């Protein structure tokens, strides 16, 4: 992401960042400042349970309708697989999805 920022902003991009809980999130403030409202934490064991434990299709559809052109996906392999499937079912091409490992 740091490489992307000097080339332009990330306003056409969305990041769904999957972690177990708040303690596992790294670079939280930096990522929030880069993506703004298009940054979403997905926590499987949030404390307290306030964040979504998974990305609902409704959330993805909203981002697609907003005109998001790039989707950054970061998390365990099964999360990445599900996200790819769901995004492609909404008409997002594979080259619009960037997998961060």
C-alpha positions in Angstrom: 0.0 0.0 0.0 2.8 2.3 0.8 4.0 2.0 -2.8 0.6 2.9 -4.1 0.1 6.1 -2.1 2.9 8.1 -3.8 1.5 7.1 -7.2 -1.9 8.5 -6.3 -4.5 7.9 -3.6 -6.4 4.7 -2.8 -9.8 6.3 -3.1 -10.9 3.8 -5.7 -9.7 0.9 -3.5 -11.3 -1.0 -0.6 -9.5 -3.1 2.1 -11.3 -5.8 4.0 -8.7 -6.8 6.6 -9.4 -10.2 8.4 -7.9 -10.8 11.8 -8.8 -12.9 14.9 -9.2 -9.9 17.2 -8.1 -6.3 17.7 -4.7 -7.3 19.2 -3.9 -9.0 15.9 -4.4 -5.9 13.7 -1.1 -4.4 12.7 -0.6 -0.9 11.2 -4.2 -0.2 12.0 -4.0 3.6 12.1 -1.8 3.8 9.0 -4.2 1.6 7.0 -7.2 3.5 8.2 -5.6 6.8 7.1 -4.8 5.3 3.7 -8.2 3.9 3.0 -10.5 6.1 5.1 -14.1 4.9 5.0 -13.2 2.1 2.6 -11.2 0.3 5.4 -13.1 -2.5 7.2 -11.8 -4.8 10.0 -13.3 -8.3 9.9 -12.8 -9.9 13.2 -13.6 -13.6 13.9 -13.3 -13.1 17.7 -13.9 -9.4 18.4 -13.8 -8.1 22.0 -16.4 -6.8 22.5 -18.3 -8.2 19.6 -18.8 -5.0 17.6 -17.1 -5.7 14.3 -18.5 -8.2 11.7 -17.1 -11.7 12.0 -17.3 -12.1 8.2 -17.9 -10.1 5.1 -21.5 -10.2 4.1 -22.5 -10.1 0.4 -24.4 -6.9 1.2 -21.1 -5.2 2.2 -19.4 -6.3 -1.0 -22.4 -5.2 -3.2 -22.3 -1.8 -1.6 -18.6 -1.4 -2.4 -19.2 -2.5 -6.0 -22.0 0.0 -6.4 -19.8 2.8 -5.0 -17.5 2.2 -7.9 -14.6 0.6 -6.1 -12.2 -0.5 -8.7 -9.6 -2.3 -6.6 -10.2 -4.7 -3.7 -7.3 -5.5 -1.3 -7.9 -8.7 0.5 -5.7 -9.8 3.5 -6.3 -12.8 5.8 -6.1 -16.6 6.0 -6.3 -18.7 2.9 -10.0 -19.7 3.4 -11.0 -16.1 3.8 -9.2 -15.1 0.6 -10.8 -18.0 -1.3 -14.3 -16.9 -0.2 -13.7 -13.3 -0.9 -12.4 -14.1 -4.4 -15.5 -16.2 -5.1 -17.9 -13.6 -3.8 -16.2 -10.7 -5.6 -16.2 -12.6 -8.9 -19.8 -13.5 -8.5 -20.5 -9.7 -8.4 -18.7 -9.2 -11.7 -15.3 -8.1 -10.2 -12.4 -9.4 -12.4 -9.5 -11.2 -10.8 -7.1 -8.4 -11.8 -9.2 -6.0 -9.6 -8.4 -8.1 -6.5 -5.0 -7.7 -4.9 -4.1 -10.4 -2.4 -1.9 -9.2 0.5 0.0 -11.9 2.3 
